[in-house]
Amino acid sequence: MNIIVCIKQVPDTANVNIDPETNTLIREGVESIINPFDMYAIEEAVRTKEKLEGKVTVVSMGPPQAESALREAISMGADEAVLVSDRAFAGSDTWATSYTLAAAIRKIGSFDIIFCGKQAADGDTAQVGPGISVHLDIPQVTYVKKIEEIKEGSARVERMTEEGFDVIETPLPAIFTVVKEINEPRIPSLKGKMKARSAQIKTLTAKDLEVDEKHLGLNGSPTQVIKIFTPPPRAGGEMLTGEPEEIAEKLFEVLKDECKPKF
């Protein structure tokens, strides 16, 4: 069973800065973590390997500093790691990102399952996992909360919905984007940390992927961010004091004034 996990290193949410020229996140020199939802994807991949045997390869697209995220994934039980890194990838939107990751997965070789977190904490689009499935032309199941069964050539999973969950059976290979309800990520062992420290991280560049460079990075992204700004703070509210009957009367008058026609 060959399993691939796509992870992303994201800025710590308390340290997000925007480049005013490119309207993209400034990642260099910023404390970063593995995208929280991707931690569940790593854990589920390792659990699947432990049940069925095989290999877990973790892939991340990002600057050289993303290597630390890959080593953390190895400390949790992944076997190999691949960093997809090149200045040509900078500024990629979700389409260009999924295009690049799909090319990297093809380069890695055959696989049975791809796990991703349902979305990234910095973008919140939930588009990269489904985008990879389109570029690779394989089935996808999003918001997976439980892997019920994996057997030769197929898998049955529970997909979370607003009303409950759906049970879906899909042929393999397939891609699953997971939610936090699926498991509890493990704490790396000392042995895992030692393995991660000495692990060889393979790096793939744009040249290695043999891709069409007009589809890479900021210039190859179909969507463009025109402007990013912080919304103005909300004005302070009005405090009503007094006895309950007095407050109710005051509130009634306020609502009555607000409901008057503004013409």
C-alpha positions in Angstrom: 0.0 0.0 0.0 1.6 3.2 -1.2 0.2 6.3 0.6 1.0 9.9 -0.1 0.2 12.8 2.2 0.2 16.4 1.0 0.9 18.8 3.7 1.5 22.6 3.9 3.5 24.7 6.3 1.5 27.7 7.3 2.5 30.8 9.3 1.6 30.9 13.0 -1.8 32.6 13.0 -0.5 35.3 15.3 2.3 36.2 12.9 0.6 36.8 9.5 2.0 39.6 7.3 1.1 40.5 3.7 3.4 41.8 1.0 1.8 45.0 -0.1 3.3 44.7 -3.6 2.2 41.1 -4.4 -0.7 40.7 -1.9 0.7 37.3 -0.9 1.7 36.0 2.6 5.3 36.8 3.7 6.6 33.4 4.9 10.3 34.0 5.1 11.5 34.5 8.7 8.0 33.8 10.1 7.4 31.1 12.7 5.5 28.3 10.9 3.7 25.1 11.8 2.2 22.2 9.9 -1.3 23.1 8.8 -3.5 21.7 11.7 -5.8 19.7 9.4 -2.8 18.1 7.7 -1.7 16.6 11.1 -4.9 14.5 10.9 -4.0 13.4 7.4 -0.5 12.4 8.5 -1.9 10.4 11.4 -4.5 8.6 9.2 -1.9 7.7 6.7 0.4 6.2 9.3 -2.5 4.3 10.9 -3.4 2.9 7.5 0.2 1.8 6.9 0.2 0.1 10.3 -2.9 -1.9 9.4 -2.1 -2.8 5.8 1.7 -2.4 5.6 3.3 -0.3 2.9 4.9 3.1 2.7 3.9 6.7 3.6 5.5 9.5 1.5 4.8 13.1 2.6 5.0 15.9 0.1 5.0 19.6 0.7 5.3 22.6 -1.7 7.0 25.6 -0.3 10.3 27.4 0.5 13.3 25.6 1.9 12.1 26.2 5.4 9.2 23.8 4.8 11.7 21.0 5.3 11.1 21.3 9.0 7.4 20.4 8.5 8.5 17.3 6.5 10.8 16.2 9.3 8.0 16.5 11.8 5.9 14.3 9.6 8.6 11.7 9.5 8.9 11.9 13.3 5.2 10.9 13.4 5.7 7.8 11.3 6.0 8.8 7.7 8.8 6.9 5.8 9.9 9.4 3.1 9.5 13.1 2.4 9.7 15.2 -0.7 10.0 19.0 -0.8 8.6 20.7 -3.9 10.5 24.0 -3.9 11.5 26.5 -6.6 11.2 30.3 -6.9 9.0 29.6 -10.0 6.3 28.3 -7.6 6.0 31.5 -5.6 2.6 33.1 -5.5 0.7 30.1 -6.8 -3.0 30.1 -6.3 -4.9 26.9 -5.6 -5.1 25.8 -9.3 -1.3 26.3 -9.8 -0.6 24.6 -6.5 -2.7 21.6 -7.3 -1.1 21.4 -10.8 2.4 21.5 -9.3 1.6 18.9 -6.6 0.0 16.6 -9.1 3.1 16.7 -11.2 5.2 15.9 -8.1 3.0 13.0 -7.3 3.4 11.6 -10.8 7.2 11.9 -10.4 7.1 10.0 -7.1 5.4 7.1 -8.8 2.5 4.7 -8.2 0.2 5.2 -5.2 -3.1 3.9 -3.8 -4.3 6.7 -1.6 -3.6 10.4 -1.2 -4.5 12.1 2.1 -4.9 15.8 2.6 -6.3 18.0 5.3 -9.7 19.4 4.4 -8.2 22.9 4.0 -5.3 25.2 4.9 -5.4 27.6 7.9 -4.0 30.5 5.9 -6.2 30.2 2.8 -9.3 28.3 4.0 -10.3 27.5 0.4 -10.5 23.6 0.6 -9.6 23.6 -3.1 -6.1 22.0 -3.4 -7.1 18.4 -2.6 -10.0 18.4 -5.1 -7.7 20.2 -7.6 -5.1 17.4 -7.3 -7.8 14.8 -8.0 -8.8 16.7 -11.2 -5.2 17.0 -12.4 -4.5 13.3 -11.7 -8.0 12.2 -12.9 -8.7 10.1 -9.8 -11.8 9.9 -7.5 -12.0 12.3 -4.5 -13.9 12.2 -1.3 -13.9 15.3 0.8 -14.6 15.9 4.6 -13.8 12.2 5.4 -14.4 11.5 9.1 -13.7 7.7 9.1 -12.1 5.1 7.0 -14.4 2.1 7.3 -12.6 -0.4 5.1 -9.7 -0.5 2.6 -9.4 -3.6 0.4 -7.9 -4.5 -2.9 -8.9 -1.8 -5.4 -11.5 0.0 -3.3 -12.2 1.8 0.0 -15.3 2.6 2.0 -15.4 5.9 4.0 -17.7 8.1 5.9 -18.0 11.6 4.6 -19.2 14.3 7.1 -22.2 16.4 6.1 -24.2 19.1 7.9 -26.9 16.5 8.7 -24.7 13.6 9.6 -22.5 11.6 7.2 -22.6 9.7 3.9 -21.0 6.3 3.4 -19.2 6.3 0.1 -17.4 3.4 -1.6 -14.8 4.4 -4.2 -12.3 2.7 -6.4 -8.6 3.2 -5.7 -6.4 5.1 -6.3 -8.3 8.0 -4.8 -7.7 11.2 -2.8 -9.3 11.8 0.7 -9.4 15.2 2.4 -9.9 14.6 6.1 -11.5 16.5 9.0 -10.4 16.6 12.6 -13.0 14.1 13.7 -11.1 11.3 12.0 -8.5 10.7 14.7 -6.1 12.2 17.3 -2.6 12.9 16.0 0.1 11.1 17.9 3.0 12.7 19.8 6.3 11.8 18.1 8.4 9.3 19.9 12.1 9.8 20.7 12.9 7.1 18.0 10.8 9.0 15.5 12.5 12.3 16.3 15.9 10.7 15.8 14.8 9.2 12.5 13.5 12.6 11.3 16.8 14.3 12.2 18.8 12.1 10.0 16.3 11.6 7.2 17.2 12.6 3.6 14.7 15.0 2.2 14.4 14.9 -1.6 13.8 18.2 -3.4 12.0 18.5 -6.7 12.3 21.7 -8.7 10.3 23.0 -11.7 12.9 21.4 -14.0 12.6 18.1 -12.2 8.8 18.0 -12.7 9.0 18.7 -16.4 5.9 20.9 -16.3 4.7 23.8 -18.4 6.2 26.8 -16.7 3.4 29.1 -17.9 1.2 27.3 -15.3 3.5 27.9 -12.4 3.6 30.5 -9.7 1.9 33.9 -9.6 2.0 34.5 -13.4 0.5 31.0 -14.0 -2.3 31.4 -11.6 -5.8 32.0 -13.1 -6.9 33.9 -10.0 -5.3 37.1 -8.8 -5.6 38.9 -5.5 -6.2 42.5 -6.3 -6.2 43.9 -2.7 -5.9 42.6 0.8 -6.8 44.9 3.8 -7.9 44.7 7.4 -11.5 45.6 7.9 -12.1 48.6 10.2 -13.0 47.7 13.8 -16.6 47.7 14.7 -18.0 50.8 16.5 -18.8 50.4 20.2 -22.4 49.4 21.0 -24.9 51.2 23.2 -25.3 49.9 26.8 -28.8 49.9 28.2 -29.1 50.0 32.0 -32.0 50.0 34.5 -34.7 47.6 35.6 -35.8 44.9 33.1 -39.0 46.8 32.3 -37.1 50.0 31.7 -34.5 48.2 29.5 -37.3 46.6 27.4 -38.9 50.0 26.9 -35.6 51.6 25.9 -34.9 48.7 23.5 -38.3 49.1 21.9 -37.7 52.7 21.2 -34.2 52.0 19.7 -35.6 49.3 17.5 -38.6 51.5 16.5 -36.2 54.3 15.4 -34.0 51.9 13.5 -37.0 50.5 11.6 -38.2 53.9 10.4 -37.9 54.5 6.7 -34.7 56.2 5.8 -36.2 58.7 3.3 
